[in-house]
Amino acid sequence: MNDYEIAVIPGDGIGVEVIDAALEVLHECERRYGLTLGTTFYDFSADLYQRTGRKITTADLDEIGKLDAVLFGAMGLPDVRSPEGLEFGAQIDMRHHYGLFASLRPVRRFDGVEVPVKAEHIDMLVIRETTEGMFAGLADQHEPSDEVASDRMTITRANCERLFDVAFTQARARKQRGTPGHVTLLHKSNALRSNVLMERVFDEVAARHPDIGSAKYYIDAGSMYLVTDPARYDVVVTENIFGDIVSEVAAGLVGGLGTAPSADVSLERGVFQPSHGSAPDIAGQGVANPLAMILSAAMMLEWLGERYGDPRAARVASHIQAAVEAALAEGPLPRDLGGTAGTREVVDAVLTALPAAESTEVLA
Ligand code: NAD
């Protein structure tokens, strides 16, 4: 019996390439540190949908949900669309089916990677709400029209409470690792009724976590501070569409999407995937940066460690993170970070940099 059973959904484009890379690193960790992972592959993708019409169903999601976690590459191809004109993808289905209300997106400056802003220190966690906000009306019925179309932004108290609780809990855990322990809400309560409620609940939850500092900015000014003064942020929490945009701007501050991992979580379930998409412009060329996917796999182990009180999983996660840091510091750098290395060389650099097993770790 394995320690954990993982559902693996490679998806489209470079999703397939970066999943292969992450599994290679995980398998090496199994050999080195003794943690065992069973993997079950699920072939859902926009490409499959285009060829066969096969979509992910509720029964599929139920089956996948029985496993301990989901490792997801990327899904979607710009030309593969529903009759309504929306792109095909399973990410939003998974978020709703499993109630994954928070997307955790760490953004950290790595040694060896040039950044486009004057900031020595960038280390923040962007938390994007993922089941409501501006995406709340996706299931609404709409009459197709060429004249007018609308989307609905909905915020609920119950979801805000659990989202902000996660934000303050994450800030407390980060504080133990040496960050300031501070949560900032980015919102638009000067103009959006839904955000007035969001701000009010934020204040209430902040008052329940007096050991953690808090701040609030309007999303417009807050976005500017992200670029002019990123060091002011520790944990940033925001609405769905704001978080979609802000997390990618933040990723751009530290080198781009190739090193930006993410975890879509509820209190019981987790889907771990890079923040980037299927990158059709570079798919199949062997040049995709696999580090965001590898760091997402590390986030999966960290989350499994916390969820099941398993320090071994958490330790393997930190070994992977250390190996990625070393690989970036020593090079060769992948092309999106200004280097010449392809996916293969980057994976080799990470494998080489994986620390030796500690004496307390079981070698397989
Ligand atoms: P994208 O993230 O796929 O690519 C944006 C740019 O970043 C491209 O120039 C790409 O080459 C580059 N890039 C992204 N990841 C990279 C990596 N690992 N290494 C090197 N370069 C990388 O965004 P897009 O082009 O807007 O979208 C392409 C498709 O992906 C669309 O169908 C979109 O809907 C889908 N998408 C899926 C997800 C997901 O599965 N979670 C997220 C975003 C976009």
Residues whose N, C-alpha, C, O or C-beta is under 5 A from the ligand:
A	BS01	NAD	G73 A74 M75 G76 L77 P78 E87 Q91 L257 G258 P274 S275 H276 G277 S278 A279 P280 D281 I282 V287 A288 N289 D336
